[in-house]
Amino acid sequence: GVELRYLQICSPEIQRASTLASEIAESTRTFNDNLGSLILGLGNASIDARESAPREVDIREVIEDLLEREMTEEAFSHALKSGDSSLVLEVCKRTPDVESFFSKETLSQNIVLHLIEVLASMLPTDSELCFLWLNEAILVLEPDDASITQDLSQVLNSLYHSIETLQKTSASASTSKQCKLLLRIVRSMQH
């Protein structure tokens, strides 16, 4: 009796619990299937996005393109912004007539000052090329320009010390002469 009565009372509850467990299992299976599809879909979407995304542009390619289109100031600007001194020297090397470049280009004073700063740091690497460019850059530098007054003193001091160091270590009479001349010019600009 008691067992039968217990089964009659509990049986519907057990039946409902069993049905509920089956429904939960089915919902979980459906959820997992949907989640798996979503993850696979996102994975494929990111692969597709990577394949269709434009590749990162190499700064050297940009500079090369600018030089080919004779946009030298823009090439210098990109080279200077890159922080890679070798790129700046490359633009210098690829600009055949330094004098006419400085006479026809209206370079911003910030670019001129930054160019002087980079050339000063590269003096030991390629002194002949740097001297050529420094001589012309200093001629177009306008020390009274408000856009460069904050950095001018530091750049000129750095240039002065770079030239002085090169002069002390150089065995070449020509280099020594160029150093003396530039030192005088820089000294006059500092006062």
C-alpha positions as CSV (number, residue, x, y, z in Angstrom):
1,G,0.0,0.0,0.0
2,V,2.4,2.7,1.0
3,E,4.6,2.1,-2.0
4,L,1.8,2.2,-4.4
5,R,0.5,5.4,-2.7
6,Y,4.0,6.9,-2.8
7,L,4.3,6.0,-6.5
8,Q,0.9,7.5,-7.3
9,I,1.9,10.8,-5.5
10,C,5.5,11.0,-6.7
11,S,5.1,9.5,-10.2
12,P,3.7,12.7,-11.7
13,E,6.5,14.7,-10.1
14,I,9.1,12.2,-11.3
15,Q,7.5,12.3,-14.7
16,R,7.6,16.1,-14.8
17,A,11.2,16.2,-13.5
18,S,12.2,13.7,-16.2
19,T,10.5,15.7,-18.9
20,L,12.1,18.9,-17.6
21,A,15.5,17.3,-17.6
22,S,15.0,16.1,-21.2
23,E,13.9,19.6,-22.2
24,I,17.0,21.2,-20.5
25,A,19.3,18.7,-22.1
26,E,17.7,19.5,-25.5
27,S,18.0,23.3,-24.9
28,T,21.6,22.9,-23.8
29,R,22.4,20.9,-27.0
30,T,20.7,23.5,-29.2
31,F,22.5,26.3,-27.3
32,N,25.9,24.6,-27.7
33,D,25.2,23.9,-31.4
34,N,24.3,27.6,-32.0
35,L,27.3,28.8,-30.0
36,G,29.6,26.5,-32.0
37,S,28.1,27.8,-35.2
38,L,28.5,31.4,-34.0
39,I,32.2,30.8,-33.1
40,L,32.9,29.2,-36.4
41,G,31.1,32.0,-38.2
42,L,33.1,34.6,-36.4
43,G,36.4,32.7,-37.0
44,N,35.6,32.6,-40.7
45,A,34.6,36.2,-40.7
46,S,37.9,37.3,-39.1
47,I,39.8,35.2,-41.6
48,D,37.8,36.8,-44.4
49,A,38.4,40.2,-42.9
50,R,42.2,39.6,-42.7
51,E,42.3,38.4,-46.2
52,S,40.3,41.4,-47.6
53,A,42.0,44.0,-45.3
54,P,44.5,46.2,-47.1
55,R,48.1,45.4,-46.1
56,E,50.0,47.8,-43.9
57,V,51.7,50.3,-46.0
58,D,55.5,50.4,-45.7
59,I,56.8,53.9,-45.0
60,R,59.6,53.2,-47.4
61,E,57.1,52.6,-50.2
62,V,55.3,55.9,-49.3
63,I,58.5,57.8,-49.4
64,E,59.6,56.1,-52.7
65,D,56.2,57.1,-54.2
66,L,56.5,60.7,-53.0
67,L,60.1,61.0,-54.4
68,E,59.0,59.6,-57.8
69,R,56.2,62.2,-57.9
70,E,58.9,64.8,-57.0
71,M,57.1,65.6,-53.7
72,T,60.4,66.0,-51.8
73,E,59.1,68.0,-48.8
74,E,56.4,65.4,-48.2
75,A,59.0,62.7,-48.4
76,F,61.2,64.5,-45.9
77,S,58.2,65.0,-43.7
78,H,57.3,61.3,-43.7
79,A,61.0,60.3,-43.2
80,L,61.3,62.7,-40.3
81,K,58.1,61.5,-38.7
82,S,59.2,57.9,-38.9
83,G,62.1,58.5,-36.6
84,D,64.3,56.5,-38.8
85,S,67.4,58.5,-39.6
86,S,68.4,56.2,-42.4
87,L,65.2,57.2,-44.2
88,V,66.1,60.8,-43.9
89,L,69.6,60.2,-45.3
90,E,68.0,58.2,-48.2
91,V,65.8,61.1,-49.1
92,C,68.8,63.4,-49.0
93,K,70.7,61.0,-51.3
94,R,67.8,60.8,-53.7
95,T,67.5,64.6,-54.0
96,P,70.1,65.5,-56.6
97,D,70.4,69.2,-56.4
98,V,70.4,70.4,-52.8
99,E,70.8,74.1,-53.5
100,S,67.8,74.2,-55.9
101,F,65.8,72.1,-53.6
102,F,66.1,74.6,-50.8
103,S,65.7,77.6,-53.1
104,K,62.5,76.3,-54.8
105,E,60.9,74.6,-51.8
106,T,59.2,76.6,-49.1
107,L,59.9,74.2,-46.3
108,S,58.3,74.8,-42.9
109,Q,60.8,75.9,-40.3
110,N,59.8,72.9,-38.2
111,I,60.9,70.5,-41.0
112,V,64.1,72.4,-41.5
113,L,64.9,72.3,-37.8
114,H,64.1,68.7,-37.5
115,L,66.2,67.9,-40.6
116,I,69.1,69.8,-39.0
117,E,68.6,67.7,-35.8
118,V,68.7,64.4,-37.7
119,L,71.6,65.4,-39.9
120,A,73.6,66.4,-36.8
121,S,73.0,63.0,-35.3
122,M,74.1,61.3,-38.5
123,L,77.3,63.4,-39.0
124,P,79.6,60.5,-38.1
125,T,77.8,58.1,-40.4
126,D,77.9,60.2,-43.6
127,S,79.7,63.5,-42.9
128,E,80.0,64.6,-46.5
129,L,76.3,64.2,-47.3
130,C,75.3,65.7,-43.9
131,F,77.6,68.7,-44.4
132,L,76.1,69.4,-47.8
133,W,72.6,69.4,-46.5
134,L,73.4,71.2,-43.2
135,N,75.0,74.1,-45.0
136,E,71.9,74.6,-47.1
137,A,69.5,74.0,-44.2
138,I,71.2,76.5,-42.0
139,L,71.0,79.1,-44.7
140,V,67.2,78.8,-44.8
141,L,66.7,78.4,-41.0
142,E,65.0,81.5,-39.6
143,P,65.9,81.6,-35.9
144,D,63.3,84.2,-35.1
145,D,60.4,82.1,-36.4
146,A,58.0,81.6,-33.5
147,S,57.3,78.0,-34.5
148,I,60.8,76.8,-33.7
149,T,62.0,79.1,-30.9
150,Q,61.2,76.5,-28.2
151,D,63.4,73.8,-29.8
152,L,66.0,75.9,-31.6
153,S,68.5,76.3,-28.7
154,Q,68.6,72.6,-28.0
155,V,69.0,71.6,-31.7
156,L,71.8,74.2,-32.2
157,N,73.6,73.0,-29.1
158,S,73.3,69.4,-30.3
159,L,74.5,70.3,-33.7
160,Y,77.4,72.3,-32.3
161,H,78.5,69.3,-30.1
162,S,78.2,66.9,-33.0
163,I,80.4,69.1,-35.2
164,E,82.9,69.6,-32.5
165,T,83.1,65.9,-31.8
166,L,83.6,65.2,-35.5
167,Q,86.3,67.8,-35.8
168,K,88.2,66.3,-32.9
169,T,88.1,62.8,-34.3
170,S,88.5,63.5,-38.0
171,A,91.9,63.2,-39.7
172,S,90.7,64.8,-42.9
173,A,91.7,68.4,-43.5
174,S,88.6,69.0,-45.6
175,T,86.3,67.7,-42.9
176,S,88.1,69.8,-40.3
177,K,87.7,72.9,-42.5
178,Q,84.0,72.2,-42.9
179,C,83.6,71.7,-39.2
180,K,85.3,75.1,-38.4
181,L,83.0,76.9,-40.8
182,L,79.8,75.3,-39.5
183,L,80.9,75.8,-35.9
184,R,81.2,79.5,-36.5
185,I,77.8,79.7,-38.2
186,V,76.1,77.8,-35.4
187,R,77.9,79.8,-32.7
188,S,76.7,83.1,-34.4
189,M,73.1,81.7,-34.4
190,Q,73.3,80.8,-30.8
191,H,74.0,84.4,-29.7
